[in-house]
């Protein structure tokens, strides 16, 4: 992962965008757990009130003990210079992902397991002064329990569980941490990396591709652009097959596809997300043998990178996954 390059490119871009942005860059120093109040203008960002799906939450002062619960929220907190005291993660990946671990440095945080098995007593015992649950599936009851422990910031109002875009999630968390300028810088840095990647592989522009979760030998799940996996496809200049988009009624971020319907997945490339890195699509379903598309089975880490869909994880995917896709998809 080109973390050093990311920061260098981002600093240059920020300088070009606005005078004085270098102060914002220095505020996003990832080496200090808990962060630096300078990112919020010397603490002037507090108190701050964040609107979300369950109302609004006022955070009176800079939080020192942050717990992140949404899928990928830990990435954003770390990338903004705040190492949480605890976090949830994917069931498949104990501990931090490599991109977050690299930036977090020496972090002492509790692995709370997955967001589907929250232990409220354990969370309360950590004495958090802020709970972040933006990229998760919190409902009213869960929010009530969490907010009784500490001020809790949830997903933006009007968004559905697990359907918060990359930029919206980053901005929501940045506001909660009093680091709105740093959040904008992270997004600007990533935009520059995306632009460089698209310039490096211009033949991907306009090609069709989709990410497909393999549930079993009879069911597949294609992702719409409201999900990180679908958003990634569009991020690199590709587009989701029209037939997938035509069946998007807005009720879900996925489309269930039966074994007999897989031809609608065809295009220029299909990314298969499975628990088996040696998965061979045609051995799972002989209809895949008829595809014009290149069929790529992702590694577990590549799968996770496009799933959590944060500036850190997508930067990793740009470095590791996009070259594979570009090699497979030729003019």
N, C-alpha and C positions, 0 to 999 in steps of 0.2 A: 504494500500500500504506500502511495506517495504522500505521506502525511506532511513531510517537510516541504515538498513541492507545493502541496495544497496551500500551506500557510504563506509561502512566498508569493505564489500567484495571487492569492486572495489579498495580500497586503498591497501589491501593486495595483490590483483592480480597485481596491478601496480608496487608494490615493487618487486614482483617476476619477472616481465617482464623487468624492467630496473631500474638501480640505478638513483636516483634523481627524479623519477616520483612523489614523494610526493610533490615536489614543484608545479607540475602541478595540483595535487589534491587540494592544498590550493588555487590555482588561480581560481578554479571553485566555489568560495564562492557565493551562491545564494542570500545572504542577502543584497548585494549591488547593487541597480539598476544602470545600465550602466556598471557594471562589474569592473574588476581590470586589469589594463594593465599588471600586472605581469604574467597573463596567456599567454601573447604574448611575454614573455621574456623582460619585462620592456619596452614595447612599440616597440620593435625591429621588430615586425611583419608588421609594416607599414612603407612605403606604401606597399600595397599588390594588386596584379592584379588577378582577378577571371575570368576565362573563363566560358562562358555559351552559351546557345542556340542562343543568339542574338549578340554574339561577346565577348567582354571582358570589365570588369569594374575595374578601379583602385580606390582604397580607400586610400586616402593620410594619414589619421590619424585615431586613434581609434574612432569609431562612438559613439556619446553620445545620439542621439535621433533616435532610430531605429523603423521603422514601418514594421511589418510582414504581408504579404498578402496571402501567400500560406497556404493550409490546413495542419495544424500541424507545420508550421514554428515557431509559437509562442512557442510551446513546446520546440523546439530545442534551441531557443534563451534563454529562461528562464533556461533551463537545463545547458546552457553554462555560466550562471551567468549574463545575460543581460536581464533586464526587459524592454520590448519595451514600447514606448509611446502610441502605438496603434496597433491593430491587427484585422484581420478578423477571422471568425469562421464558424462552421456549422450552417445552418439555424435552426436546431432543438435545438441548445444549446447556448443561450445567455450567455455571460461571459466565463470565463476560465473553462476548465475541472478540475475535482477534483485533478488529478495528477499534473497538472501545478499549480493550485492554492496553493497546499500544499508547493511546492518548491519556488514559487514566493514570498510568504510572503506578506508584505504590498506593494502592487503594485497599482500604480495610472496610469491606461492605458485606452485609449478610445476604446470602442467596435465599430468597423467600420461596423458591420453587416457581410454579406456574401461576398465572393469574386466575386459574380455575379452582385453585385450592388455597385461597387466602386464609391465613390464620390471624384473625383480628387481635387476639390477645398478644401474639408475637409482635405484631405491628405496633400496638400500644406500648409494649414494653420497651421499644426502641426510642420512645419519647420524641417522635418527630415534631417539627414545627411547620412542616409542609408535606402534604401527600400529593403527588402528581399522578393522575390516572387519565391520560389523554388518549392514548392509542389502544384502549382496552374496551371491554364490553360491560362496564359498570351500569347497573340499573338503579332505580330509585332506592330500593332497600339497601343495596350495597353502598350507595353514596351516603345515605343517612348514617350508616354505621361508621364509615370512614371519616366523615366530617365531624362525628362526635369524638373522634380521637385527636384530629388536628385539622386546620384549614386544608381543604381538598379542592384541587383544580381538576376538572373533568374536560371532556372533549368539547369543542366549540358548539354553541347552540345551533340546532338544526342539522347536526351531523349524526349519522347512525354509528352504532358500535363497529369498531375496526374499519371504518371508512373515512378516516381523517387523512387528508392529503399530506404529503411530505412538508410542504411549506406551511400549511395551517397548523400542523402539530408543532413544528419548530417555533413558530411565532407564539403559539399559546404557552409553551413551556418557557420561552424566553421572557415573556411578560411576567409570568409567575415568579421567575427568578430575578426579576429586575434587570434583565440584560437584553432589552429589545434591540438595541443597536448591534450587539454582538450576534444576535439571532439573524438579523438582516445580513451581516457580514458573512456568516456561515452559508446562507443561501446564495449570496453573490459569488462566493468562492466556488460553490458547487456548480452554479450556472456557467462559470468560466471553464471548469473542468469538462462539463457536458459539451460546451461549444468546441473545445479542443478535441474531444473524442469524436464528435460528429464530423469535424473537419478531417480527422485522421481516417475515418471510415465513411466517406460520403456515399458509398454504394448501398449503405443500409437505409438511407432516406427513402421513405415511401414503401419499403418492403413490408410484407405482412408477417406477423409473428404473434405467438401467444404463449403464455405460461399455463401449464396444465398439471393439476394435482392428480396423481393416480391413486384412487381410493382402493380399488381392487380390480379384478379382471372384468368387471361388468360396468364400472362407473368411473367417470372422469369429471373433473371440475375445471372449467375454463374461467379465467379471471377478467372482470371488467376493469375499466380504467379508474374506478373508485377505490380499488385495492392497490396496494403497493406493487404487486406483481404485474398488474396491468399498466400501472403508471410507469413502471420501468420500461416496458415495451415502447411506450410513446416518448419517454425521455430520450431514448437513443435514436429517435427519428423514424421508428417503425410504426406500423398501425395494426390494430387488432382486426382480424378478419371480419368482413361486413356481416356475415351470417351470425357471428357471435354478438356483435353490437346490435343487430336487428332484434335479437331476443332479449335485450336488456329492458326490463320493465321497471327498473328502479327499486325493486323490492329486495335485491340481494347483490352482493359484490361478486358472486360467482354464478356460473351457469352449469347446471348438471347436464352431462352429456352421457348418453348410454353407449354401450359397446357398439351398437348398430349405427350410431349417429356420428361416429368420430370423423367422418369425412368433412364435417363442417370446420374442423380444426386445421385443415390443410391450408398451406400458404407458402411462405418462404422458409420459415423455421418454426419448430415447436420445441419449447423448453419443458422437459418433463421433471416434475418435482416428486420424488419418491424417497422412501427410507433406504432404498437399495441403490447405491451408486453404480452398480453393475447392471442395472435395469436395461433390458433390450426391448424397445416398444413392440417390434414385430413378433417377438415371442409371447408378448402379453396379448396381442390382438393382431391377427394376420391382415386386417384391413390397413394397418399402417404401412404395409409393404407397397401399397398403391399410391402413397403420398408423393407429391412433388417436393414437399418441404424437407429440409434437413432436420433430422431428429436428434436433439441433444439432451442427454441426461445430466442434470446438474449435480455437482458435488453438494454435500450437506451444507457447507459453508456458503457456497454460491446461492443455494436455495434460501438460506436464512438472510443473506444480504438483501435480496430483492423483496423479501417478505416483510422485514421490519421497516424498510423504506425510510431511512434517515439520511441526512447529509453524509455522515460517516460511513454507513453501510453501502450507500450508492457509490460513493467514491471508491470503495473497495471493489464493487461490481464493475465499475468502469475500467479498473485496472486488470481485473482477472477474468471476468466473464465476457465482456464485450469483444476482446480479441478472439475468443473462441467462436462467438457468433459471427464475427466478421470473416473469419477463415471459412466457416461453413457456408455462409451466404455470399456468393460471388455474383458479379454482374452478369 
